[in-house]
Amino acid sequence: MAESPLEVVPVRTRADHRAFLALPYTLYRGDSCWVAPLRSVERQRWSPRHNASLRTRWVQRWVARRGRRVVGRIAAVVDEAFAARWLPGAGFFGFFECEEDSEAARALFAAAEAALREQARSHVIGPVNLTTHDEAGLLVEGFDLRPTVLSPYNPPYYVSLVEQNGYRPYRDYLAYLWRPRQSQSEAISRLERAAARRAGLFAQVAVRAADPARWDAEVKTLHALYNASFADLWGFVPISLVEFGERAESFRPFFRLELLIIAEVEGRAVGFALLLPDINEVLARLRGRLLPFGWLRLLRGIPRIRSGRFILMGVLPEFSSRGLAPVIAAEVQAAGRRLGMDPVEISLVAGANRRMRHVIEAFGCPRTKTFRLYEKTL
């Protein structure tokens, strides 16, 4: 039977919106690694009321159909703050999903690129799912592993679909695996001993877990640390307190206070780290639905989560060369051991960040995944 003609349309109607949201749930049916996000969460992601990031960015979406079957989707995004800070004229493609259909992929990219040209864009970077604070990068190594919370996942053939459309590798990001039984290298022991000798600084360091009784104040502290610590990291743009607060609230149902570490010097917060219990461990059994009994499985499953993702660690620039990062990392590692967290993914680590990679590898952590950003000149 001949293939139905291809049609690519912008998302304008409720039916288009539902088709855009529904595609991954059909596309990944039968994929043992993919974890279905909660459908309610995905709906809220496209609501400016629930997602403040939508209020300050231009976004257009498309779906590709063959007859009544949806075979692909894509979004074009303009983040003016990113373009002004890192690459003038840049726009993003994101939320790309597609059957193994070269014609559909080509048409989707063509639609997104044409729209970006109309927005005076001269470069495309992606995949970036709305902002660089969200999922970014195409999985290019590590397809046999379940994705951890908030990390990208896609089938291997996406690499060909993207590269066939003229996209070139731009930047790589890595994931590492930590397990409690791993032994750290002598280099880490030397760093810890050197840190202990720096009495001028470290005698004044207090490392503590987040305080639930001061949640709003802690969020403001972490927001300031987040923006200051990563200001010079490629791709980073400052995040508003509203956006940061929304993300913090989304973590609250499953994160553990003992795994949110804050380092202080003379009462001033100077660094932090966050290890998230991997909610995907539970979501993998829910198929994206809370009803009729998914909510009960979720409530019962969250306290039993033992896998995790070490997702963030930042130190203020003026303290970055004083050996605080290994101290904070060691504290998170110790907390993870106490809570029985095993295994833990450390991601995403910039491939070009040799200093951080050296610290992670010195802890005895093997590399498990590679994610890649692509770039194309329009």
Buried (B, 14 or more C-beta within 10 A) or exposed (E): EEEEEBEBBEBEEEEBBBBBBBBBBEBBEEBEBBBBBBBEEBEBBBEEEEBBBBEEBBBBBBBBBBEEEBBBBBBBBBBBBBBEBBBEBBBBBBBBBBBEBBBBBBBBBBBBBEBBBEBEBBBBBBBBBBBBBBBBBBBBBBBEBBBBBBBBBBBEBBBEBBBEBBBEBBBBBBBBBBBBEEEBEEBBEEBBEEBEEEEEBBEEBEBEBBEEEEBEEBBBBBBBBBBBBBBEEBBBBBBBBEBBBBBBEBBEEBBBEBBBBBBBBEEEBBBBBBBBBBBBBBBBEBEBBBEEEBEEBBEEBBEEBBBBBBBBBBBBEEBBEBBBBBBBBBBBBBBBEEBEBBBBBBBBBBBEBEEBBEBBBBBBBEBBBBBBBBBBEE
